[in-house]
Structures are given as C-alpha cells and as structure tokens.
Amino acid sequence: MVKLEQHRNKALEGSVFFEPLSDEEFTPDFTKKNIEDKDTFQSIVKRALEKLGDERANRISLVLPDNVSRLFVLDFDDVPSKESERQKLFRHRVRKVLPFDPETSVLSYNWIKSDGRKQVFLVGFMYRPVVRQYEEYLGEIGLHCGLIDTRSNNLLNLYKLDSEQSNEARLFILLDFDYMTAMLENNNELLLYRGKGLPKSGRAAFVKREILLSIMYWFDHLGGEEIPGVVVLENRDRIEPGDITCEKGRVDIEAVDLRKKLPKINITSDSRVKIDPGYAVPAVAAAMRSYRSIN
C-alpha cells in the first residue's frame, strides 16, 4: 500500500507498507476468485492503513497483476452511439477468445484513435466475480475501490511521465514471474496489446519468440517499415532473451529502471522478508497517477 504526500517545497514523498501474502492466501487468476483468506487480507489492509497513518481513508486504488485481466485492441467500421449497444459490440467481438461468457465480465475501454475508416479502442475484460471479491472485501472495512488497473498500464504511464513524446514505433515488454505483456506503440498510439503466461522452462526462448512475433505483426499487418525499439519496463525474473535479429536486421533492446522516476519513498513493514523496492513501483505509479488527476 502506498500513500503520497506533498511537502511545502512541492516535493512528493511516498510511504510504502509491504506485507506478503502466501500462495494459500492469494493466487492471481483470471477465471476464479483470487483471495482465499478474507480475514487475513482485511487485517493486512487495516494494518497498512494504521502504519501509514491513514485509518480514516475511504477510497483506494487497486493495482492487479496483468494475468487477472485481458486487454484487446479492437477496431470497428461503425460503433453505436448508445453505451449499452457499444459494450454489447465489444463483448460480441471477444466471445470466442475469453474462457467465460463475456456477459459475466466487467468491461472498461478507452478510445484510441480514428483513422478515417475505423474506430480503434483498447478494451479490457475482468471476470466479474474476481472484481466483486475485491470490492466486497474492501467495502466491508469501509474502503471504496476507485481506480482498478493492471501493473502494465501503471508502469507504462510511469515510463511516459515527464518523458518526451516519441514518433517512433516502440514495443514495451513487461516480464512478471509467470506472465509476459507486450504493448506496441507508434506515434504514441497503442496498436497491439498481448499477454501470455510464461512457461516453467525455456523462458528466454519463449520471450525471444514472442518479441519476434510482435515485430512480425508490426511489419506484416500494420504496415511497419522500421524495426521498433524494444523497451523492457520490468523483468522480475531477470530473463535474458539474448540478441534478437529479424529479417530486417538487429533488434535494439533497452532495459529501464523505473525506480528513478519515483519520488522519495519510505518503506515500512511487519514482515521479516527482505523487500525489493521494485515491488512498490506499480503501486507508487498508480498513486502518482491518482494524485495528478486530483491536483
């Protein structure tokens, strides 16, 4: 949990509480409830609020692992103006690729662009029982869920924070312990969003292949001409795919340390587990995003 405060000199400082949940208590999953032990979850949240001096808080933002949601870049020749019909259209498009009935999903979307012929949207789906579980368990202790978002979106927003706009194609990669996310942009417009579970073995070869597939999609389906630069925003398992080349040449890979974009943070914990400050990055990014939207 993260709390941001602004001091008189306008500098932001973040306080971070960290307490790990075991696999028996929390398992991020797309199609079933994530929290196995409600009492433990609620007690940790309340203890975090106490440690951060924010017991009276009534609103909270959630950052969830990428593998609890599915995001798609969808394009349409014509989009209904009525909201209910528009959502019906989105659900119809993904009915064959979701592992459950799209009608049982929580849907969110953002308009990306119009190229004169098609309307393009980034559309996210979460299994309604998963979302409802977080909302109910937090609601029972007086917390309302505001922003609910994924690690990748918050890390990408943090990367772009105060960064110069780029007119070049870039493929952003996030490597969690068991999940890979790839996001392709050109002229700061999102063109491709892919998520894949990582295998238990052969991960470096798998990541290399997925990067090449994304680049080939850029050339073959999106009309790309130059090789996109690859930016690794997160690599929690320290996977090294090695040098990557495609038919058009060598692929440049840049690994960035997003912690350099964070304000000063102070970490508190009731755990004896050594804390990697990198774990806090997506939560701090979400707090900064919420802070800026308010201020």
C-alpha positions in Angstrom: 0.0 0.0 0.0 1.3 3.5 -0.9 0.4 6.9 0.5 1.7 10.0 -1.3 2.1 13.4 0.4 3.3 16.7 -0.9 5.6 18.9 1.2 5.8 22.7 1.3 8.6 22.6 -1.1 6.3 20.8 -3.6 8.3 17.6 -3.4 6.3 14.4 -3.3 7.2 11.7 -0.8 5.7 8.2 -0.7 5.2 6.0 2.3 5.0 2.3 1.4 3.7 -0.6 3.5 4.6 -4.1 2.4 3.3 -7.4 3.7 3.5 -10.6 1.6 0.6 -12.9 1.1 1.3 -16.7 0.8 0.1 -18.7 -2.2 -2.5 -20.2 0.1 -3.9 -16.8 0.8 -3.7 -15.1 -2.6 -3.5 -16.5 -6.1 -4.0 -14.1 -9.0 -6.2 -15.8 -11.6 -8.4 -14.7 -14.5 -11.3 -17.1 -14.0 -11.7 -17.6 -10.3 -11.6 -15.7 -7.0 -8.1 -14.6 -6.1 -8.3 -14.2 -2.3 -8.6 -17.4 -0.3 -8.4 -15.9 3.2 -10.7 -12.9 3.6 -9.8 -12.3 7.3 -6.0 -12.3 6.6 -6.5 -10.0 3.6 -8.6 -7.5 5.5 -6.4 -7.5 8.6 -3.3 -6.7 6.5 -5.1 -3.8 4.7 -6.3 -2.4 8.1 -2.7 -2.7 9.5 -1.3 -1.0 6.4 -3.7 1.9 6.9 -2.7 2.2 10.5 1.0 2.1 9.7 0.6 4.8 7.1 -1.5 7.0 9.4 -4.5 6.9 7.2 -7.1 4.9 9.1 -9.8 7.3 8.0 -9.3 6.7 4.3 -12.4 5.7 2.5 -11.2 5.3 -1.1 -8.5 3.1 -2.5 -6.9 2.3 -5.9 -6.0 -1.2 -6.8 -3.1 -2.4 -9.0 -3.6 -6.0 -10.0 -1.3 -8.5 -11.9 -1.8 -8.5 -15.7 -3.0 -12.1 -15.7 -6.2 -11.2 -13.9 -7.5 -9.3 -16.9 -7.5 -9.5 -20.7 -7.0 -6.4 -22.9 -7.5 -6.2 -26.6 -7.0 -3.5 -29.3 -10.3 -3.7 -31.3 -11.2 -1.8 -34.4 -14.7 -1.3 -35.9 -16.1 0.3 -39.1 -19.0 1.6 -37.2 -19.6 2.0 -33.4 -23.1 2.5 -31.9 -23.6 5.8 -30.0 -25.6 4.1 -27.3 -23.4 2.9 -24.5 -25.2 -0.4 -23.9 -25.0 -1.3 -27.6 -21.4 -0.3 -27.7 -20.5 -2.6 -24.9 -22.6 -5.4 -26.5 -20.5 -5.0 -29.6 -17.2 -5.3 -27.6 -18.4 -8.4 -25.9 -19.5 -10.0 -29.1 -16.1 -9.5 -30.7 -14.2 -11.4 -27.9 -16.7 -14.1 -27.2 -14.5 -16.8 -28.8 -11.3 -15.9 -27.0 -12.5 -15.4 -23.4 -12.6 -18.5 -21.3 -16.0 -17.5 -19.9 -19.2 -15.8 -21.1 -18.3 -12.2 -21.9 -21.6 -11.2 -20.3 -20.2 -12.1 -16.9 -17.2 -9.7 -17.4 -16.5 -6.2 -16.1 -15.7 -4.2 -19.1 -13.7 -1.0 -19.4 -12.4 0.7 -22.6 -10.6 3.8 -24.0 -10.9 5.2 -27.4 -7.5 5.2 -29.1 -8.0 6.8 -32.5 -9.9 7.1 -35.7 -8.1 6.7 -39.0 -11.0 8.0 -41.1 -12.4 4.5 -41.7 -12.2 2.6 -38.4 -12.7 3.5 -34.7 -10.0 1.8 -32.5 -10.4 1.0 -28.8 -8.4 -0.6 -26.0 -10.9 -2.8 -24.3 -10.3 -4.7 -21.0 -12.2 -7.5 -19.5 -12.2 -8.9 -16.0 -14.2 -11.8 -14.6 -17.0 -10.2 -12.6 -16.6 -12.5 -9.5 -12.9 -11.5 -9.3 -13.7 -7.8 -9.3 -16.6 -8.2 -6.9 -14.5 -10.1 -4.4 -12.0 -7.2 -4.1 -14.8 -4.6 -3.9 -16.8 -6.6 -1.3 -13.8 -7.4 1.0 -12.6 -3.8 0.9 -16.1 -2.4 1.2 -16.6 -4.4 4.4 -13.8 -2.5 6.1 -15.0 0.9 4.7 -12.9 1.3 1.6 -14.4 2.1 -1.8 -12.5 0.9 -4.9 -11.8 3.8 -7.3 -9.2 3.1 -10.0 -8.7 -0.6 -10.7 -5.9 -1.2 -13.2 -3.1 -3.5 -14.2 0.6 -3.4 -13.5 1.5 -2.9 -17.1 -0.7 0.2 -17.6 0.7 1.8 -14.5 4.3 1.1 -15.4 3.8 2.4 -19.0 2.2 5.5 -17.6 5.1 5.9 -15.2 7.6 5.5 -18.1 5.8 8.2 -20.1 5.6 10.6 -17.1 7.5 13.7 -18.0 9.1 11.9 -20.9 9.5 13.4 -24.4 6.9 12.2 -26.9 8.2 9.8 -29.4 7.2 9.5 -33.1 9.0 6.1 -33.4 7.5 2.6 -33.0 8.3 1.0 -29.7 7.5 -2.4 -28.3 7.1 -2.3 -24.5 7.8 -5.6 -22.6 6.9 -6.5 -19.0 8.1 -9.8 -17.6 6.5 -10.8 -14.3 7.3 -14.1 -12.6 4.7 -16.0 -14.6 3.4 -13.6 -17.2 4.6 -11.6 -20.2 2.9 -8.5 -21.5 3.8 -6.8 -24.9 2.5 -3.4 -25.9 3.3 -2.0 -29.3 3.0 1.8 -29.9 3.6 4.0 -32.9 3.4 7.8 -32.7 2.2 7.2 -29.1 -0.8 5.3 -30.3 -1.3 1.8 -29.0 -1.5 -0.7 -31.8 -1.1 -4.1 -30.1 -1.6 -5.5 -26.6 -0.7 -9.1 -25.9 -0.5 -11.1 -22.7 0.9 -14.6 -22.4 1.6 -16.9 -19.5 5.3 -17.8 -19.2 6.3 -21.5 -19.3 8.2 -23.0 -16.4 11.2 -23.8 -18.5 12.7 -22.3 -21.7 11.6 -18.8 -20.8 14.3 -16.9 -22.6 13.5 -18.7 -25.9 9.8 -18.1 -25.3 10.3 -14.3 -24.7 12.5 -14.0 -27.7 9.9 -15.7 -29.9 7.1 -13.5 -28.6 9.1 -10.4 -29.3 9.8 -11.6 -32.8 6.1 -12.4 -33.3 5.1 -8.9 -32.2 7.6 -7.3 -34.6 6.4 -9.5 -37.4 2.9 -8.4 -36.7 4.0 -4.8 -37.0 5.6 -5.4 -40.4 3.0 -7.8 -41.9 -0.3 -6.5 -40.6 0.3 -2.9 -39.5 2.5 -1.7 -42.4 5.6 -1.0 -40.4 8.8 -0.2 -42.2 11.4 0.3 -39.4 12.2 -2.2 -36.7 10.6 -1.0 -33.4 12.9 -0.4 -30.5 12.1 -2.8 -27.6 11.8 -1.2 -24.1 11.8 -3.6 -21.1 9.9 -1.9 -18.4 10.0 -4.8 -15.9 11.9 -8.0 -15.7 11.2 -9.5 -12.3 12.6 -12.9 -13.1 15.7 -11.5 -14.8 15.1 -13.3 -18.1 17.8 -12.7 -20.7 16.5 -13.4 -24.3 19.9 -12.6 -25.8 20.5 -10.9 -29.1 17.4 -10.7 -31.3 17.5 -10.3 -35.1 14.8 -10.4 -37.7 14.8 -10.3 -41.5 15.2 -6.6 -41.4 18.1 -6.5 -39.0 19.1 -6.4 -35.4 16.5 -5.5 -32.7 17.7 -2.9 -30.2 16.6 -3.7 -26.6 16.7 -1.2 -23.8 16.1 -2.1 -20.1 14.9 0.8 -18.0 14.9 1.3 -14.2 11.6 3.0 -13.5 12.5 3.5 -9.8 14.5 6.5 -11.0 11.2 8.2 -11.8 9.7 7.7 -8.3 9.6 10.3 -5.6 11.5 9.5 -2.4 9.8 6.6 -0.7 10.0 5.3 2.9 9.2 1.6 3.4 7.6 0.1 6.5 6.8 -3.5 7.1 5.7 -6.0 9.7 7.5 -8.7 7.8 10.9 -10.2 8.2 11.0 -10.7 4.4 13.6 -8.5 2.6 11.7 -6.0 0.5 12.7 -5.3 -3.1 11.7 -1.6 -3.6 10.8 -2.6 -7.2 7.7 -4.3 -5.9 6.4 -1.0 -4.9 6.9 0.7 -8.3 3.4 -0.1 -9.8 1.6 1.0 -6.7 3.6 4.2 -6.4 2.9 4.8 -10.1 -0.8 4.4 -9.5 -0.7 6.8 -6.5 1.1 9.4 -8.6 -1.5 8.9 -11.4 -4.3 9.4 -8.9 -2.5 12.4 -7.3 -2.0 14.2 -10.6 -5.6 13.6 -11.7 -6.8 15.2 -8.5 -4.3 18.1 -8.5 
